[in-house]
């Protein structure tokens, strides 16, 4: 009982920090700086996924096979190699006198890789109380660095906070390198053999995960590449605000974890449908509150962008991300990852192409761009449902559930 209470408390505090922190930063930092920070966070996440090559996705599978100690040793040594490379980059950047944002990105990459490897490791060992903090390590330390700078400066947050983050990330890298190097044996042939097995399992998971990231979480990178940091700041603020429904899903997911991987289709559908209903209701309430009290929800620089009108669009996209995550687990448990990867790549690439076309046509209307993100996400969800329905015995109410989760956008239309 005490463990459950500790987990609920830890989860609530960590998720509140993840939710409130970026919104606080968006209010006290200039919108261009905030957009730059969000762009770097998203970029670091993508680079961390590439560096991981899917290995984090195979960690729980290998632990189930009773290779706990060996998996832990392999993970720590992989992190050691990555940290040594990042430490080299730190010194190279210092020698060449590059600006502070480069150090900031290197630090974010280090934290993103750490959370990617350590989160499944900790979760597989049942240490749930620490998991919410490890899952968002990069964001937590970014907000923490900004908070320290704000307390020192007392005049808002500017690019000077990059130096705080630089110091924290450098100290983190050195401490973990020292911790791993304390081991008497740094390399065994068993480590290499296990890594090869994890790599074979992880590559399909990596490719599918990157595809889903492109479909649901690449908006900041695309906006930063084809538009400007002002657009990134607006979208990022709304995306973070929409994360309230994502927090509700993550809480439900902790209790549905075993059901998603092993329960019969009929029973699972009832539980998942109930979760979708809760998320949809919460989303509608959030959008209603935002439309009634926009001055309390959105900072002044977003008022001219009609943020209360754009919020339901982004909220509906995030809700579809939740549905996609549930479908992805069900696809993986039916060994349909490769088929899903092939079919889902079609709508994702088409949606990305549409975004590029919008940029080439110099269309900068946020409503049009954000709706393009939403319809791309909707196409992915329908494709995943088609894969699950045609290649397995599992059935999902894709029309009803997608409409339910898109209620904020549907109500906006009226």
Helices and strands as residue ranges (DSSP letters): H 2-28, H 31-52, H 55-64, H 68-96, H 100-124, H 128-135, H 137-153, H 161-181, H 189-216, H 219-226, H 229-262, H 265-292, H 294-297, H 300-303, H 307-333, H 337-360, H 366-391, H 398-405, H 407-413
